[in-house]
């Protein structure tokens, strides 16, 4: 497996990307400290899966289009599919997933999905470019699902970490029910207008789902120490998730989200679905920047 992993680096970060699912496999600072979760099965085997062509769960793991029904697992199939290598350089790489008979059996549309990773200094930029290569319209959602170390490796306690949004996020928050479908939720007591003070209680009932974002970035870290600034200029939705007691927190920029409880429409009517005309292209970007790293002490 390790021989398949692609490595890129810059002056402030290095990264590894696995062709299976075009998954970010490791992210390290200039001193080699891990910023990304390692997939320990004791908590969760994922690291940073790509979510496509749906985000979250469709009711009964089945969606409808054109009078037919198709089965799709939670978060779609891209994370389980091998991507081919398009380009590679010391500081960047692009991988591609193309529709084939296996994808058409569960998602009857033609597409090309490119994932590009590039490091510039202490910033990793990821871009997903989806192209409709078919003759008809294409319905799609897309999401990032990176899990970051909690605590970050700079000496602060886990309880001192927080997520701070760039603007007040006051829209209603949703939670998944037992079937993974979204229901409205009380605003967590740990979440003010801008700051979520992280603790296990925030995730006892599962993910926090923001279906209407006001801003386009947030920071994750503790006190005045180094933090990760995560930007998501193209995604209008966001999930925050962890497992109580786990040493990671997922910050998930999304285009789309799980079916609301009671949804029975076709995929075209599913909240968050985009409709791409033949030949059209859609891009979703995510940036992860290590800020304040000059203050990092020995971990």
Buried (B, 14 or more C-beta within 10 A) or exposed (E): EEEEBBEBBBEBBBBBBBBBBBBBBBBBBBEEBBBBBBBEEEBBEBBBBBBBBBBBBBBEEEBBBEEEEBEBEBBBBBBEBEBEEEEBEEBBBBBBBBBEEEBBEBBBBBBBBBBBBBBBEBBBBBBBBBBBBBEEBBBBBBBBBBBBBBBBBBBBEBEBBBBBBBEEBEEEBBBBBEEBBBEEBEEBEBBBEBBBBBBEEBBEEBBBBBBEBBBBBBBBBBBEBBBBBBBBEBBBBBBBBBBEEBBBBBBBBBBBBBBBBEBEEBBEEBBBBBEBEEEEEBBBBBBBBBBBBEEBEEE
